[in-house]
Amino acid sequence: MRIRERGNTLVMLNEKNQGIGELVFSKSEDTLTITRTFISPSYRKNGLAELLMMRAIEIAQTHNLKLSATCSYGVNYIEEHSDELKALL
């Protein structure tokens, strides 16, 4: 699996280079906001959404941005990992 960044979208690609998931975000002056996460049904429950979140976190860290989310997966992920993400919240 690979993740490719296309503008404000992270696209998860399978071994055949087909899109199987995505994470969409917006950036403001000081915040990266996760607005949508999606993993194709046949690829769910494999930790792929978490890999997309980890890449979004890397982007936020690289650009010195705070992290927030409006989609349910992003909100839950941030809540569950709030201790680890404290510097970004």
SERO-992256 format. One record per residue (C-alpha): residue number from 1; x, y, z. Coordinates in pm, 1 decimal, padded with zeros to 6 digits. Each point is the difference from the previous one (the first is absolute). Example, Ala and Ser with C-alpha at 12.3 -4.5 7.8 and 13.67 -1.06 7.14 Angstrom:
<r k="1" xx="01230.0" yy="-00450.0" zz="00780.0"/>
<r k="2" xx="00137.0" yy="00344.0" zz="-00066.0"/>
This chain:
<r k="1" xx="00000.0" yy="00000.0" zz="00000.0"/>
<r k="2" xx="00116.4" yy="00350.7" zz="-00080.1"/>
<r k="3" xx="-00127.9" yy="00342.4" zz="00090.9"/>
<r k="4" xx="00012.5" yy="00276.1" zz="-00256.8"/>
<r k="5" xx="-00066.5" yy="00364.5" zz="00082.1"/>
<r k="6" xx="-00217.7" yy="00182.3" zz="-00253.0"/>
<r k="7" xx="-00065.2" yy="00353.5" zz="00115.2"/>
<r k="8" xx="-00201.7" yy="-00023.2" zz="00320.5"/>
<r k="9" xx="-00072.3" yy="-00370.6" zz="-00046.3"/>
<r k="10" xx="00203.6" yy="-00300.6" zz="00104.9"/>
<r k="11" xx="-00080.2" yy="-00295.8" zz="-00224.9"/>
<r k="12" xx="00068.9" yy="-00358.3" zz="00108.4"/>
<r k="13" xx="00099.3" yy="-00216.6" zz="-00297.9"/>
<r k="14" xx="00006.6" yy="-00379.1" zz="-00015.2"/>
<r k="15" xx="00263.1" yy="-00211.4" zz="-00174.8"/>
<r k="16" xx="-00180.6" yy="00055.3" zz="-00333.2"/>
<r k="17" xx="00021.7" yy="00378.3" zz="00050.0"/>
<r k="18" xx="-00376.8" yy="00022.6" zz="00053.4"/>
<r k="19" xx="-00144.1" yy="00246.7" zz="00249.1"/>
<r k="20" xx="-00140.0" yy="-00190.3" zz="00297.4"/>
<r k="21" xx="-00031.9" yy="00280.2" zz="00252.0"/>
<r k="22" xx="00047.4" yy="00366.2" zz="00065.7"/>
<r k="23" xx="00033.9" yy="00262.4" zz="00266.8"/>
<r k="24" xx="-00103.9" yy="00355.4" zz="-00085.4"/>
<r k="25" xx="00121.9" yy="00295.8" zz="00201.4"/>
<r k="26" xx="-00006.2" yy="00376.6" zz="-00005.3"/>
<r k="27" xx="00274.4" yy="00232.6" zz="00116.3"/>
<r k="28" xx="-00046.3" yy="00339.2" zz="00156.0"/>
<r k="29" xx="00271.9" yy="00231.6" zz="00121.2"/>
<r k="30" xx="00067.7" yy="-00211.9" zz="00308.2"/>
<r k="31" xx="-00213.3" yy="-00317.7" zz="-00018.4"/>
<r k="32" xx="-00028.8" yy="-00314.5" zz="-00209.6"/>
<r k="33" xx="-00357.5" yy="-00131.2" zz="00020.2"/>
<r k="34" xx="-00089.4" yy="-00356.3" zz="-00100.8"/>
<r k="35" xx="-00334.0" yy="00030.8" zz="-00181.5"/>
<r k="36" xx="-00050.6" yy="-00347.1" zz="-00149.0"/>
<r k="37" xx="00141.2" yy="-00350.1" zz="00025.2"/>
<r k="38" xx="-00106.2" yy="-00289.8" zz="-00218.0"/>
<r k="39" xx="00128.8" yy="-00354.1" zz="-00051.3"/>
<r k="40" xx="-00154.6" yy="-00229.1" zz="-00261.5"/>
<r k="41" xx="-00217.2" yy="-00261.5" zz="00178.1"/>
<r k="42" xx="00212.5" yy="-00296.9" zz="-00108.8"/>
<r k="43" xx="00311.2" yy="00159.8" zz="00156.5"/>
<r k="44" xx="-00149.9" yy="00106.5" zz="00333.7"/>
<r k="45" xx="00117.0" yy="-00133.1" zz="00338.6"/>
<r k="46" xx="00363.5" yy="-00009.4" zz="-00117.4"/>
<r k="47" xx="00126.0" yy="00320.3" zz="00165.1"/>
<r k="48" xx="00009.9" yy="00196.1" zz="-00324.6"/>
<r k="49" xx="-00196.3" yy="00298.3" zz="00132.5"/>
<r k="50" xx="00250.7" yy="00022.8" zz="00284.3"/>
<r k="51" xx="00285.4" yy="00008.4" zz="-00252.6"/>
<r k="52" xx="-00172.0" yy="00290.3" zz="-00175.1"/>
<r k="53" xx="-00042.8" yy="00178.0" zz="00334.2"/>
<r k="54" xx="00366.4" yy="-00052.6" zz="00082.2"/>
<r k="55" xx="00098.8" yy="00160.6" zz="-00330.2"/>
<r k="56" xx="-00232.3" yy="00295.5" zz="00066.8"/>
<r k="57" xx="00161.7" yy="00037.8" zz="00342.6"/>
<r k="58" xx="00343.6" yy="00006.3" zz="-00166.2"/>
<r k="59" xx="-00120.7" yy="00276.8" zz="-00231.7"/>
<r k="60" xx="-00133.4" yy="00201.4" zz="00294.1"/>
<r k="61" xx="00330.0" yy="-00041.6" zz="00185.8"/>
<r k="62" xx="00208.8" yy="00093.7" zz="-00304.2"/>
<r k="63" xx="-00196.1" yy="00322.0" zz="-00050.3"/>
<r k="64" xx="-00029.9" yy="00081.8" zz="00373.1"/>
<r k="65" xx="-00379.2" yy="-00025.6" zz="-00014.9"/>
<r k="66" xx="-00248.6" yy="-00094.4" zz="00268.5"/>
<r k="67" xx="-00216.8" yy="-00304.8" zz="-00072.0"/>
<r k="68" xx="-00379.3" yy="-00024.2" zz="00004.6"/>
<r k="69" xx="-00271.0" yy="-00209.0" zz="-00164.9"/>
<r k="70" xx="-00361.7" yy="00028.2" zz="-00104.2"/>
<r k="71" xx="-00052.4" yy="-00356.1" zz="-00127.5"/>
<r k="72" xx="-00089.3" yy="-00271.9" zz="00249.5"/>
<r k="73" xx="00311.9" yy="-00212.9" zz="-00051.6"/>
<r k="74" xx="00230.5" yy="00298.7" zz="00039.2"/>
<r k="75" xx="-00180.3" yy="00124.9" zz="00310.3"/>
<r k="76" xx="00013.6" yy="-00346.3" zz="00160.7"/>
<r k="77" xx="00365.5" yy="-00051.1" zz="-00092.8"/>
<r k="78" xx="00102.4" yy="00333.5" zz="00151.3"/>
<r k="79" xx="-00198.1" yy="-00071.4" zz="00317.0"/>
<r k="80" xx="00153.6" yy="-00348.1" zz="00037.5"/>
<r k="81" xx="00354.2" yy="00130.6" zz="-00057.7"/>
<r k="82" xx="-00030.9" yy="00336.4" zz="00174.1"/>
<r k="83" xx="00295.4" yy="-00066.9" zz="00232.5"/>
<r k="84" xx="00231.0" yy="-00076.6" zz="-00293.1"/>
<r k="85" xx="-00134.0" yy="00291.5" zz="-00205.6"/>
<r k="86" xx="-00003.6" yy="00254.8" zz="00282.3"/>
<r k="87" xx="00254.9" yy="00225.9" zz="-00174.3"/>
<r k="88" xx="-00223.6" yy="00021.0" zz="-00308.5"/>
<r k="89" xx="-00329.2" yy="00068.5" zz="00176.5"/>
